[in-house]
Amino acid sequence: MSLLTITKLTDTVGAEVTGLNSEELGADDALAGAVLEALEDNGVLVFPGLNLGPDAQVAFCSRLGGVDRSSDGHHPVSGIYPITMDKSKNSSANYLRAAFLWHIDGCTPLHDECPQRATLLSAKQVAAEGGETEFASAYTAYDMLSDADKQRLGSLRVVHSLEASQRKTTPNPSPEDVARWRSRPTHENPLVWTHRSGRKSLVLGASADYIVGMDLDEGRAILDDLLVSSTGPDNVYRHTWSVGDTVIWDNRGVMHRAGQYADDSGRLMLRTTILGDEPIE
């Protein structure tokens, strides 16, 4: 196994990984274990200039866990999903606009699936302006709370919905839009996720609609304030993409969002999702 060089990018989230090549990633179980350990420690791992091909990307992710293949048909390689505003490459591009808002993937599953364990993106084309990706540690967001706030927030439950996130990017939806959003079930999650590891994180983001049993406006104000404090500059890593970069993040403990970019920018990322096995509890 190659010797990995891991360099922290911020005090709270993100590390750069060098010292390996793309061929190694899909063929070495020990290397996969080292990557998972580094991911747990740092939340986000950046592999600059890795130039990971689609087949190698899926092979690597398969070493880390089960790969989500539910979006087959969007790309010739099973397990690859194109992230782009070009509707000729992804007919669901409008749905992806919610990615411009802070979120955690998997808070509004179709059934009762666990949130994704991790997500990996590889840059194939980048925007001339915008299109960065920002990451914030949801673990640190919890750790930063006062003891009184930890106690106050620990028992709160939050309803998450697709409609909540989509309305933020489509303020004047058609009746058909609303009906489609509401066809996806809502999910009630604790605000504080107590992980199997014993670590705790906040479950926030665009899909968080309201706090159960609380006045609607009051609850939303609490959620908004927590999101603002959780995504301050001291708890964010902002990645400016170059073609060939690969980034993987721990979706269970990291919020993320994409920076705005033009629909015709040509920006294209290839995503592979690693399935989770830990419910939000």
N, C-alpha and C positions, 0 to 999 in steps of 0.2 A: 504494500500500500504506500502511495506517495505520502510524504510528510506535508500536511496542510499548514499553511501560514494564515493565522486568523488575526486580523487587525480591527479593533473596535472602531466604529465610525462615529458613535456618540456615547455618552455616558449611560444611556438608558435603553437604546434599541439600535440594532444594526451592526454588522461586521462584514468586512471584506475578506474573501477567501481566495488565496492564490496557491500555486504549487501543484496543480493537477491539470489534466487535459480531459477533453470530452469523452474520449474512448474509455477511460478508466471508470467513469461514473456509473455506467450500466453493467459493470462486470465484477465489481468488488464489494462483497458484503461488508467487510470491515470498514471500507471507506464510507459506505452508506450509514453504518452505525456512527461513525465519527461526525458525519454531517448532521444526523439527527440530534446528537448530543450538543453540537455547536448551535443548532437551531433552537433547542430548548434554552440554552444559555443567553442567546442574543436576539431571538425573535425574528430577525431578518438576516439572510446571508446573501451577499452580493458576489457574483463570480464575473468579474469584468473580462470582456473579450473572450468568453468561453467558446462562442460560435457553436452552440449545441444544436445539432440537427433534430428534426422532429422525431425520428425513430429513436435516436439516442436519448432524447428528452423523456420519452415514454418509458424506455428501458430503465433509466435512472430513477424515475418516480416509482416504478414498479418495485424497486429495491427498498423504497421507503415505506410502502404500504399499498393498499388497493387503489387502483386508478379509476377515476370516474370516466366511464365511456358512454354516458347517457346522451351526450351531444353528438354522437356519431352522425356523419353525413355533412357536417360543416367543413371537414378537412379530410383529405385522403388518408391520413394516418389516424387510426383509432386512438382516442385519448387526447387528441389535440383540438383545441377550440380557439378560433381566431378572434382576437380582440381588436376591433377596428370600427370606424364610423362609415366605412365603405360598404354599402349595402350589397354590392356585387360579390363581396367576400364574406359577409355575414348579414343575412336578411333581418336579424334581430337587433340591428345596430341601435335603434332608438331606445330599446330596453337598457342598453349599456350606459346610457347617460346618467343613470343613478350612481355609476361608479365615480362620478365627479364629487360625490358626497362621502363623508366618513362612514364606513360600514364594516361589519364583520360578516363574511360569507356564511350562509347556511342558517340564518336566524328565522327564515320563513320557508322551510322545506315543503315539498308537496305533500309529504306524509309525516312520519316521525323520524326521519333520518337525522343522524347526528351531524353537527356542523363539520365542515371539511377540516381535516387535520392540518393540511398545508396546501398552499397554492404556489405554483412555479410559473414564471413568465420569462420568455426569451424574446429579445427585440430583433425583429427582422427589418423594419423600417421605422424611423423616428421622425417626429414632427420638427420642422425648422423652428417652431416657437411653441412652447407649452408642452404638455404631455408628460411632465415628470410624474413620479408616483411618490406619495408621502405615506409614511408608516408611523404609528404611535403605539407604544406599549400599553395594552390594557391592564397588564400586571402592575406596571408602575403607576398607572392612573389610580388603581386601588391603594397601592402603598402610600401614595401622596396624601390620602385622606387623613383627617384628624381621627383620633380614637372615637370621638363623639359622633362624627359623620359615619364612620364604619358601623357603629352600633345603630344609628338612625336608618341607614340605607340597607342594612343587612337583610331585613325581612321583606323588602319591597319587591313587588313583581310587576313586570312590564309586558304589555301586549305589543308584539311585533307584527307588522303586516307589509305585504308588497305595496299596497295602496299608499301607505305612509311615505315610502321612499319615492314612489313614482310621482306622487303629487308634487313633491318638492322640485322636480325637474319638468313637470307638465302641469302648470298651474291652471290651464283651461282645457281639461280633458274632454273628449267626446264621451257620450254615454257608453259607447262600445269599449272605450279605453277603461272606464270605471268598472264595467261588467267583467272585463278580462282580469283586471287587478283583483277584484273581489272573488273571482273564482278560485284564487289561491287561498288556502286556509290561513287564518291568523294563528299565532303561537304565543303562549304565555310563558315567559322565562323569568327567572330571578334576575334582579339587577346585578347582584354579586354572584359570580360563578365560582363555586368552591371546587377546584380541580382534584382529580385523583392524587395528584402529586402533593396536595396540601396547599398549593399556591392559590391565590384568589385574584380574580380580575373583574373588571366592570364590563357589562354587556350593553354597549351603547351603539349609536349610529343612526343612519337615516331610517332604518326600518322600525326603530323604537317609537311607538305611537303614543301610548299613554300609560300612566301608572294605575294599577288596579286599586279601586277603592278610594281614589283621590280625585278632587276637583280637577277637571280636564286641563284647564289653563295652569293651575298650580303645578300639576304633575309634569306637564310639558316644559314649564319653566325650569324645574329641577333637572330634567333630562338635558335641556339646552345648556344650562350652566355647567353641568358635569362634563358635557362634551367639549365645551370651550376650555375648561381647565385641564381636561385630559389630553388635549391636542395643542397645548402651548409649545413654543419653540424649544423648551428644555426637554420635551419628551417626543420629539419628532425627528425622524431621518427622512430627508428628501433626496430621492434618487433621480439624477439627470441621466437619461438613457443615451447610450451609444449602441450602434448596431453591433450585435454579437454578445451583448450583456445578457446574463441570466440572473434572476433574483428569485429566491424562494422565501416564503414567510410562514410563520406559525400562526395559522388563521385563528386558533383558539385563544391566543393571547395578544393578538396584534390587530388594531384597526388600520384601514388603509383607504386611500382615495387617489384618483388620478387628477392631474392638473388639466384644466381646459385646453383643448386643441381644436383646430379647424376640421370640419368634416372632410375636407378635401386635402388634408395634410399628408395623406399616405401612411400615417402611423399604423403599424401592424405589429401586434404582439401575439405570440403563440402561447396559450395557457394549457397547463395540465394540472388537474386537481387530484389531490390525494385524499381518499375518503377517511372520514373520522369514525371513531368508535366510542366517543365519550360524550354523553348528553350534557346539556347545560343544566346543572343542578346546584 
